[in-house]
Amino acid sequence: MTKDINKSEFDEGTKLKLSIFRECFKEWYPVFLHNQYISKLIIYDMFAGSGKDTAGNMGSPIILLQEAIGNEKQYCSHIRQNNKSVILAFNEKEEYKRNELECNIKQEIAQCKTTCQFDTCVFDKACHYAHEDFSDLIQKENLLRILNNAKYAKFVLLDQYGFKQINDEVFLKLTNAPKTDFIFFIASSFIKRFATLPAVTKYFKQENISFKETNPKECHRVITNYFRTLIPADKEYYLHSFTIQKGSNYYGLIFGTNHTLGMEKFLRVCWRHDTLAGESNCNINNDFQKGELFYQPGASSKKQDISNDIRQRILTKEISNNKDGLKYALKCGCEPKVYVDVIEDLIKSKKVSISGQFNRTAMNIHNAKLYNIAVI
Ligand SMILES: C[S@@+](CC[C@H](N)C(=O)[O-])C[C@H]1O[C@@H](n2cnc3c(N)ncnc32)[C@H](O)[C@@H]1O
């Protein structure tokens, strides 16, 4: 039987996971809250737990609520003034945990009210609770209608135990839903360990997953690539993962979005946590680290490999404009600036010329002014 995560103090790996959830949502939320074309934001925590651990550390639902309120309650005023609707939808299979969660959320709101000028809280009626099995919930017409509604912005957090809840079908439902970004947790090394057993093969098609010749650190990358193969090749979609080592086990997060801005923001979070590769807490590429003889600040094998790759693709005309270069960097899990550094170097060394107005845009790349690249 799985140990209840809320019945002891969260370990360091769990705290890291929760920090990434927090930062990821913190980046996502204002984008849609301030988008004049979006009237409703729905935030789902599908495996919500009871809200706290035994030491009083906050779990994902309270973290989401706090971030939805914002520092100094900045977002509440915006919601009031702009008639926005923000819904926090919490699901937890165990009814007693769902009830405990409702108490914890109400306590958090009550605490917040003690320093609020208003009598009613915008989140009083915004929090919804369910205690369903996720596998039933994800089949429900009502939920699917919301997920597929392009007028609503959706953030879906799926902090499952193990690996069984997010199968191919669920993953495709999420990737096909418009204006829907999601992040899920998965116990990747358990899939590796039991790869040939029916308990795993029932969920993952073996021909698309191969752990051969991969070192244990890489198993979450392998799982992420498995999910990547499910996305049609002609679909513009961004997926990135973050590996979390806990002792000898490897877990991970997978974030998905169909918008470059969503991925820019998630990558910013990941590179803040891992300045070498933006994808793990375990120095996944065995780079030299601070304090080691060959350590070079700002350099890493990932940055070098992706720079070389982009350079090669420009010189072979596979990348022929800035938008493609910037997006390619994102697809490789690098912040778009890596492309800008490469193109500047190629221009300086007279290997390429630019037609159109050259610019160094490396943020909000969907707004970047297009220029073309000609190889000299
Ligand atoms: C990893 S914990 C989530 C912890 C939570 N995110 C937090 O920060 O405290 C997974 C939760 O999902 C619940 N759960 C397990 N199976 C579920 C299912 N099939 N559907 C919905 N909830 C489930 C468990 O009871 C547990 O509370």
The ligand as an SDF file (V2000), in Angstrom:
LIG
                    3D

 27 29  0  0  0  0  0  0  0  0999 V2000
    1.1800   12.5540   -4.1560 C   0  0  0  0  0  0  0  0  0  0  0  0
   -0.2810   12.8030   -3.3070 S   0  0  0  0  0  0  0  0  0  0  0  0
   -0.6850   14.4700   -3.6520 C   0  0  0  0  0  0  0  0  0  0  0  0
   -0.1020   15.4040   -2.6890 C   0  0  0  0  0  0  0  0  0  0  0  0
   -0.5030   16.8290   -2.8880 C   0  0  0  0  0  0  0  0  0  0  0  0
   -0.2390   17.3020   -4.2090 N   0  0  0  0  0  0  0  0  0  0  0  0
    0.2360   17.6680   -1.8760 C   0  0  0  0  0  0  0  0  0  0  0  0
    1.0240   18.5290   -2.2580 O   0  0  0  0  0  0  0  0  0  0  0  0
    0.0140   17.4440   -0.6910 O   0  0  0  0  0  0  0  0  0  0  0  0
   -1.4860   11.9470   -4.2450 C   0  0  0  0  0  0  0  0  0  0  0  0
   -2.8850   12.0800   -3.6990 C   0  0  0  0  0  0  0  0  0  0  0  0
   -3.7860   11.5180   -4.6380 O   0  0  0  0  0  0  0  0  0  0  0  0
   -4.7620   10.7510   -3.9770 C   0  0  0  0  0  0  0  0  0  0  0  0
   -5.1730    9.7130   -4.9380 N   0  0  0  0  0  0  0  0  0  0  0  0
   -4.6530    8.4830   -5.1180 C   0  0  0  0  0  0  0  0  0  0  0  0
   -5.2520    7.8560   -6.1450 N   0  0  0  0  0  0  0  0  0  0  0  0
   -6.1440    8.7360   -6.6490 C   0  0  0  0  0  0  0  0  0  0  0  0
   -7.0650    8.6780   -7.7280 C   0  0  0  0  0  0  0  0  0  0  0  0
   -7.1620    7.5970   -8.4740 N   0  0  0  0  0  0  0  0  0  0  0  0
   -7.8380    9.7450   -7.9780 N   0  0  0  0  0  0  0  0  0  0  0  0
   -7.7410   10.8670   -7.2120 C   0  0  0  0  0  0  0  0  0  0  0  0
   -6.9080   10.9660   -6.1490 N   0  0  0  0  0  0  0  0  0  0  0  0
   -6.1150    9.9030   -5.8730 C   0  0  0  0  0  0  0  0  0  0  0  0
   -4.0700   10.2040   -2.7580 C   0  0  0  0  0  0  0  0  0  0  0  0
   -4.9950    9.9260   -1.7150 O   0  0  0  0  0  0  0  0  0  0  0  0
   -3.1110   11.3290   -2.3970 C   0  0  0  0  0  0  0  0  0  0  0  0
   -3.6620   12.1940   -1.4470 O   0  0  0  0  0  0  0  0  0  0  0  0
  1  2  1  0
  2  3  1  0
  2 10  1  0
  3  4  1  0
  4  5  1  0
  5  6  1  0
  5  7  1  0
  7  8  2  0
  7  9  1  0
 10 11  1  0
 11 12  1  0
 11 26  1  0
 12 13  1  0
 13 14  1  0
 13 24  1  0
 14 15  1  0
 14 23  1  0
 15 16  2  0
 16 17  1  0
 17 18  1  0
 17 23  2  0
 18 19  1  0
 18 20  2  0
 20 21  1  0
 21 22  2  0
 22 23  1  0
 24 25  1  0
 24 26  1  0
 26 27  1  0
M  CHG  2   2   1   9  -1
M  END
$$$$
